[in-house]
């Protein structure tokens, strides 16, 4: 088994080789066919989150231990199963749900393992898919691909799921109002595609990169706005029909979240997803006066991923710009993500 590991945060990942693991109990061993590279991987590789005001939160303080094999957007082929694994067989190709909790706490029992306080997330707390093989603790986390190719399916485990869960938090606004998508990277483009599949009103993309704005328009965004333009807020309100009812911030820095808040109409809703970091100041009386909702969203549940896969099977998504690269190039992709050079998604192929 080959894997590409983070051994020291901020330093180049290293290859490691060991004997292929053997599944026990309900475990399932997969040969990795596709592993998406997510912006969250950049934060894990760097080893911290910017909390604003000069404060940082180190991932090791959250229980992330090194060396770590990253990769939480995975599709694999089953090559071995434990004696208590049911419902899968050798040769099956499956999409892997990575946001695995402890399974026993109140959060897990209500079906929101992604919010568990004792998580076992693949690629974060347990080794993930930047490898030739991946061990999954139970078959319940393996979803059939249907007619999807591994390249299409892999990003659904995080990019697709995170966008879908954030959109669901907007409720009926997706159908009645254009959704402002702040950040037209992999997540933002996925959100634009999913809104079309949901037969929503449409989307308005916001990004500083003209290439990403062009990609958003090509995918079907109603408008694409440069947030650095002097009249960016006025453009945003005009494109939304006078003010923003629904917005998702896939960047999550001080400027983008402030723009989202400033654009909201009375009763508007902003979902914050991105983890770039920083802090904003909001006058507390304005929250009730404007009846605004600011809500965080962290990935999504297993049930939501099942719902998304069903949606995609019934109505295939417009394919966002996606390129495959060899596993050996993982460090180069992390570097490109940091520099903002990736349009759409990159997917590693270990074979």
C-alpha positions in Angstrom: 0.0 0.0 0.0 1.3 3.4 -1.0 0.2 6.7 0.6 1.1 10.4 0.5 1.3 11.7 4.0 1.5 15.0 5.9 4.4 14.5 8.3 5.0 18.1 9.3 2.5 20.8 8.7 3.5 23.2 5.9 6.2 20.9 4.7 6.1 18.7 1.5 4.1 15.5 1.9 6.1 12.3 2.0 5.4 8.9 0.4 5.1 5.9 2.7 4.8 2.2 1.8 3.4 -0.6 4.0 1.7 -4.0 3.7 -1.9 -3.8 2.5 -4.1 -3.8 5.6 -6.6 -6.6 6.2 -10.2 -5.6 7.2 -11.6 -7.0 10.4 -15.1 -6.9 11.8 -17.3 -4.7 9.6 -14.4 -3.0 7.9 -14.1 -2.7 4.1 -10.9 -2.2 2.2 -11.1 -0.4 -1.1 -8.6 0.3 -3.9 -8.8 4.0 -4.5 -10.0 4.9 -8.0 -10.4 8.7 -7.5 -9.6 11.1 -4.6 -10.7 14.7 -4.9 -8.4 17.5 -3.6 -10.4 19.9 -1.4 -9.6 23.3 -0.1 -10.0 21.9 3.4 -6.9 19.8 2.6 -4.9 23.0 2.3 -6.0 24.0 5.8 -5.1 20.6 7.1 -1.7 20.7 5.4 -1.0 24.2 6.8 -2.1 22.9 10.2 -4.2 25.8 11.5 -7.2 28.1 11.0 -7.0 31.9 11.2 -9.5 32.9 13.9 -8.9 36.7 13.4 -7.4 39.2 15.8 -4.0 37.5 15.6 -5.4 34.2 17.0 -5.0 30.9 15.3 -6.5 27.4 16.0 -4.0 24.6 15.4 -5.5 21.4 14.1 -3.5 19.3 16.5 -5.4 21.1 19.3 -8.5 19.6 17.7 -7.1 16.0 17.8 -5.6 15.8 14.3 -2.4 13.7 14.6 0.5 13.3 12.2 1.6 11.6 10.0 -1.8 11.8 8.2 -2.9 10.7 4.8 -5.4 13.3 3.6 -8.2 12.9 1.1 -11.9 12.8 2.0 -13.5 12.8 -1.5 -13.0 9.2 -2.5 -14.3 6.5 -4.8 -12.9 3.1 -4.6 -13.4 -0.6 -5.6 -13.9 -3.1 -2.9 -11.0 -5.5 -2.7 -11.6 -7.1 0.7 -14.3 -7.2 3.4 -14.3 -8.1 7.1 -16.4 -11.1 8.4 -19.2 -8.8 9.6 -19.4 -6.5 6.6 -22.7 -6.9 4.8 -24.2 -5.4 1.7 -21.0 -5.1 -0.4 -18.8 -7.5 -2.2 -15.4 -7.6 -3.9 -15.5 -5.7 -7.2 -18.2 -3.2 -6.1 -17.4 0.4 -6.9 -18.5 2.8 -4.2 -18.6 6.5 -3.2 -17.3 6.9 0.4 -19.0 9.1 3.0 -16.0 10.4 5.0 -17.7 12.3 7.9 -17.8 9.5 10.3 -18.7 10.1 14.0 -18.5 8.0 17.1 -21.9 6.5 16.4 -23.1 6.6 20.0 -23.5 10.3 21.0 -26.8 12.2 20.6 -25.6 14.0 17.5 -24.7 10.7 15.7 -27.9 9.1 16.8 -29.9 11.9 15.2 -28.1 11.3 11.9 -25.6 14.2 12.0 -22.3 12.4 12.3 -20.5 15.4 10.7 -21.1 17.4 13.9 -19.9 14.7 16.3 -17.6 15.9 19.0 -15.5 12.7 18.8 -15.1 12.5 15.0 -13.4 9.8 13.0 -13.4 11.7 9.7 -11.5 10.0 6.9 -8.6 12.1 5.6 -8.8 14.3 8.8 -8.7 12.1 11.9 -8.2 8.8 10.1 -6.1 8.1 7.0 -7.9 9.1 3.8 -7.7 8.6 0.0 -4.3 10.1 -1.0 -3.3 6.5 -1.2 -3.6 3.3 -3.2 -6.0 1.8 -0.6 -8.5 3.1 1.9 -10.1 1.3 4.9 -13.7 2.2 5.7 -15.1 1.1 9.1 -18.5 0.0 7.9 -20.4 -0.7 4.6 -23.1 1.9 5.6 -20.7 4.6 4.5 -20.4 3.2 1.0 -22.8 4.5 -1.7 -23.4 2.9 -5.1 -22.3 5.0 -8.1 -25.0 4.1 -10.5 -23.9 5.2 -13.9 -21.5 7.9 -12.6 -17.8 7.6 -13.3 -15.4 7.8 -10.3 -14.2 11.2 -11.6 -17.7 12.6 -11.4 -18.7 11.0 -8.2 -15.6 11.6 -5.9 -16.2 15.4 -5.4 -19.8 14.7 -4.2 -18.5 13.4 -0.9 -17.4 17.0 0.2 -17.7 19.6 -2.5 -21.1 18.4 -3.6 -22.4 17.5 -0.1 -21.2 20.7 1.5 -22.9 22.8 -1.2 -26.1 20.7 -1.1 -26.3 20.9 2.7 -25.8 24.7 2.6 -28.5 25.1 -0.1 -30.9 23.0 1.9 -30.5 25.4 4.9 -31.9 28.1 2.7 -35.1 26.2 2.4 -37.7 27.5 -0.1 -35.6 30.5 -0.9 -33.7 28.4 -3.4 -36.9 28.1 -5.5 -38.1 31.7 -5.1 -35.0 33.8 -5.1 -31.6 33.9 -6.8 -28.9 32.5 -4.5 -25.7 34.6 -4.2 -22.7 32.3 -4.4 -19.6 34.0 -2.9 -16.6 32.2 -4.2 -16.6 30.4 -7.6 -14.1 27.8 -6.7 -14.9 24.1 -6.6 -17.6 24.5 -4.0 -19.2 27.6 -5.6 -19.3 26.0 -9.0 -20.8 22.9 -7.6 -23.5 25.0 -5.8 -24.3 26.6 -9.2 -24.7 23.2 -10.8 -26.8 21.8 -7.9 -29.2 24.8 -8.0 -29.9 24.0 -11.6 -30.5 20.4 -10.8 -32.9 21.5 -8.0 -34.7 23.7 -10.5 -34.0 26.7 -8.4 -34.4 30.4 -9.3 -30.7 30.7 -10.3 -27.4 32.0 -8.9 -25.3 35.1 -8.8 -21.6 34.4 -8.6 -19.1 36.6 -6.7 -15.4 36.1 -7.2 -12.2 38.2 -7.5 -10.8 36.0 -10.3 -12.1 36.8 -13.8 -11.5 33.2 -15.0 -13.6 31.8 -12.1 -16.4 34.4 -12.9 -16.3 33.2 -16.5 -16.5 29.6 -15.4 -19.6 30.5 -13.3 -21.3 32.2 -16.2 -20.5 29.3 -18.5 -22.1 27.0 -15.9 -25.3 29.1 -15.9 -24.9 31.8 -13.3 -27.3 34.7 -13.9 -24.5 37.2 -13.2 -20.9 37.3 -12.1 -19.6 40.1 -9.9 -16.1 41.3 -8.9 -16.3 42.1 -5.2 -13.4 44.5 -5.6 -15.4 46.7 -7.9 -16.2 50.1 -6.3 -19.9 49.5 -6.8 -19.8 45.8 -6.0 -22.6 46.0 -3.4 -24.8 48.0 -5.6 -24.2 45.5 -8.5 -25.1 42.6 -6.1 -28.3 44.2 -4.9 -29.4 45.1 -8.5 -28.7 41.5 -9.8 -30.7 40.1 -6.9 -33.6 42.3 -7.6 -33.1 45.0 -5.0 -31.5 43.0 -2.2 -30.2 39.6 -1.3 -32.6 37.1 0.3 -30.2 34.1 0.1 -26.4 33.9 0.1 -23.8 31.3 0.7 -20.2 32.4 1.5 -17.9 29.6 0.3 -14.8 31.8 1.1 -15.3 32.8 4.7 -12.9 35.7 5.1 -13.6 39.2 6.5 -14.4 40.9 3.2 -16.6 38.2 1.8 -18.7 37.6 4.9 -19.1 41.4 5.4 -20.3 41.7 1.8 -22.8 38.9 2.4 -24.2 40.6 5.5 -24.3 44.1 3.9 -26.3 42.7 0.9 -29.1 41.1 2.9 -32.6 42.4 2.8 -34.8 42.3 6.0 -35.4 38.6 6.6 -32.4 37.6 4.4 -30.2 34.6 5.2 -26.5 34.1 4.9 -24.9 30.6 5.2 -21.1 30.7 6.0 -19.2 27.7 4.7 -15.7 28.9 3.9 -12.8 28.7 6.4 -10.3 31.3 5.2 -10.6 33.0 8.5 -10.7 36.3 10.2 -13.5 38.1 12.1 -16.2 40.7 11.4 -18.1 43.1 13.6 -21.9 43.4 13.5 -24.0 45.9 15.4 -26.2 43.6 17.5 -29.4 45.7 17.2 -29.2 45.2 13.4 -29.7 41.5 13.8 -33.2 41.7 15.1 -34.0 45.0 13.3 -33.1 43.4 9.9 -34.3 40.0 11.0 -31.2 38.5 9.4 -30.0 35.0 9.8 -26.3 34.1 9.8 -25.8 30.4 10.0 -22.8 28.1 9.7 -22.8 24.9 7.7 -20.2 22.1 8.0 -20.2 19.5 5.3 -23.4 17.4 5.5 -25.0 14.2 6.8 -25.0 10.7 5.3 -28.7 11.1 4.6 -28.0 14.3 2.6 -25.3 12.6 0.6 -27.8 9.8 -0.2 -30.3 12.5 -1.3 -27.7 14.3 -3.4 -26.6 11.0 -5.1 -30.3 10.3 -5.9 -30.8 13.8 -7.3 -27.7 13.5 -9.5 -28.8 10.1 -10.8 -32.2 11.5 -11.8 -30.7 14.7 -13.2 -27.0 14.6 -13.9 -25.2 17.8 -12.9 -23.5 20.1 -15.4 -19.9 18.9 -15.1 -17.8 21.5 -13.4 -14.2 21.9 -14.8 -12.4 18.8 -13.5 -9.0 17.5 -14.2 -7.3 14.2 -13.1 -3.7 14.2 -11.9 -1.5 11.5 -10.6 -1.2 10.9 -6.9 2.4 12.0 -7.0 1.3 15.5 -8.0 -0.8 16.0 -4.8 1.7 18.5 -3.3 1.6 20.6 -6.5 -2.2 20.8 -6.4 -2.1 21.9 -2.8 0.4 24.7 -3.9 -1.9 25.7 -6.7 -4.9 25.8 -4.3 -3.0 28.1 -2.0 -2.2 30.4 -5.0 -5.8 30.4 -6.2 -4.9 28.8 -9.5 -7.4 25.9 -9.5 -10.5 26.4 -11.6 -13.1 23.8 -10.6 -11.8 20.6 -9.1 -8.7 18.3 -9.2 -9.0 14.6 -8.7 -6.1 12.3 -7.9 -5.8 8.9 -9.5 -3.4 6.6 -7.6 -3.2 3.9 -10.2 
